Amino acid sequence: MRSQGAGLNALGSILIVVWVGVGSVTGWCEELALPDNPRDSVIGEVRHTRVQQGESLLEIARAYDIGHDQIILANPHLNRWVPPPGSEVTIPSQYIIPPGRRDGIVINLSELRLYFFPPKAGVVHTFPISIGDLDWRTPLGTTKIIAKTENPSWSPPKSIKEEHLLQGEELPDNIPGGDPENPLGQFALKLGIPGYLIHGTNDRRSFGIGMRVSHGCIRLYPENMERLFELVKVGTSVRILDQSVKVGWLDNSLFVEIHHPLELRDEPTPLGPSISDLVETLESSITRDVSLQTRVLAQAYQLGNGIPTPIGTTTGTTEELP
């Protein structure tokens, strides 16, 4: 079993580890304590581990509840399939809570991550997800869970069957629940948006968690979906948003978490707005008197790796842009 560095982190957020075993895979589902101050929104911590013999970066990602893109962006110097044994791997398991109400399920598409806030629990469960690709976009909006299904069967619609046929694969009219090739996995939560689910997947497709690879549904690792299925009740609210830049506080420090906008990730220069535009947006939205470290902000902006970065404190004045 991999050694996990769980406990009280340097920033004061308590990390609770829930171990879940599904088949031959053992991973953890992160349950993070919400900050004591409701105005604060930085949770978790950045951790590190080392590559074991024969281990891929994506296997490490799954063991630590991290998605494909998330682990790659945090470790751009490592080969995802054959990282050298002994290499240090950054585990980017620190997050800024998405804006808005802290209840029910909140899905941030740019972040490729789902948050679940249990009622009156003072914690949040967070899971990496896959979402729809550019041709099958996951819809934005507010809805709720209207049904829960174990071992859901899958009847692919005509459009998906035609797409697979063009790729040389003929799909059956129906894949029964429990079939190891069923892409819905063992558990599904039906959304009030017709045709869309939050569901697990099979092991063959699990390496795609944390990417834009679905036909619009929200897909989780099998072990994470089992955990979420246990936690969520019918009627739970669901908010789906697309927030590529998140800002949050921890004590007197201001953090920013930047993700490349989904529609721009495949472009040669992923980020559209200028750093000056970002500074202007931050200054107009921050209600406290804060000194922005714009050089650090510019570095985080260029990386776009989704790791929360401290960019200022509540004392002093704003620095000049570099």
Secondary structure, 3 states (H helix, E strand, C coil): CCCCCCCECCCCCEEEEEEEEECCEEEEEEEEECCCCCCCCEEECCEEEECCCCCCHHHHHHHCCCCHHHHHHHCCCCCCCCCCCCCEEEECCEEECCCCCCCEEEEECCCCEEEEECCCCCEEEEEECEEECCCCCCCCEEEEEEEEEECCCECCCHHHHHHHHHCCCCCCCCECCCCCCCCCCCEEEEECCCCCEEECCCHHHHHHCCCEEECCCEECCHHHHHHHHHHCCCCCEEEEECCCEEEEEECCEEEEEEECCHHHCCCCCCCCCCHHHHHHHHHHHCCCCCEECHHHHHHHHHHCECCCEEEEECCCCCCCCC
